[in-house]
């Protein structure tokens, strides 16, 4: 079986029905996040490269048809209309590393309806997960205020693939390295690591453990000093480093307790031992909130190693993302469900200074001070260019973060900029709403424009869904 079967069953049933009905005209689906999670002033677009990889290789083969038939308890011949289906459409997307806001399309897919429908689940998963992690990682870099941040998340992410993505997205956000060897090798980012408590426990004393580790690693080393008594462990580490003349480039790691207070005492011990160049690395349940607190306290910490809470985006483990049809065979369409109204038509987002964005129709001219975010990245099922280099993604993100209002970059109680719909989009929305009202008897009125965040720092509340 191929990745075509990694989809929700209803994507298969709808695609099959479309094919039987001859509904193969071009459809456009828009992928966006309805509202920002709490304590978020922005999102970082990510996952586009993975989505393009999936779409360019999407093809329903004989084994996939058998799997679909088994899932539906139908004879394989009933699913034969799907055999050979592949993605032949176009994609416009926001390049990875760009800052985006609630309601703004991260990606728009235009393809024959069955193809665009069958792609939904996999593409939505890729962009939702990676955008969520990239946004968390970027906040961690902001909190560290220029101090290096490294990724220790692999052992607790939701699967090895998620761990690889977390490492790559951390690097995109500006992390200095990762413990994930595979990710470091594949992406060219530095591999970093120290030792575990088990290593220290395996020896009869901390000093014996540290000396053995130093013998095995002739370059700079990092000693984990809190297996027993932290301050005593720092003194042992200092003695071993001084005896071996291993100061510059070396470090100690604190992994538990009051990291701020312990860092102060550790710095004093190291300085008294004549080791001012030995750095202090901290780890253990850190996220951007803890990092922000430590930085603001003035703790003498040189490197922050973040893991679980970043790798799973612990405080915001999902995004309220959607992949909704906005046009079929040139006819704009929209959804009117309460609190989940969508905007009709193919769109473009124009970035203006301070992220006072305008969401408009795709064929609109940009405002004099606006630049388009969505770029054509696929035509006829093939990429229009090469893969985005990690360095380029990192540069885009750094520039976008610098251009954000300070209130949106705050770690606590951020205020997200608000995008506004263009007049043409508002007018189209009103026309489509009236048309639907005439056809179905639905109310011809509504509050605001679809996809537009409601007043408030982070868009609509969870209770409004």
Beta strands, then each sheet from edge to edge (+ up, - down):
strand 1: 26-33
strand 2: 43-44
strand 3: 90-94
strand 4: 99-100
strand 5: 105-112
strand 6: 148-151
strand 7: 177-178
strand 8: 222-224
strand 9: 251-254
strand 10: 279-282
strand 11: 303-306
strand 12: 321-328
strand 13: 331-332
strand 14: 347-351
strand 15: 358-361
strand 16: 371-372
strand 17: 374-379
strand 18: 382-383
strand 19: 420-421
sheet 1: 13+ 12- 1+ 5- 3+ 17- 18+
sheet 2: 2+ 4-
sheet 3: 7+ 6+ 11+ 10+ 9+ 8+
sheet 4: 16+ 14- 15+ 19+
end
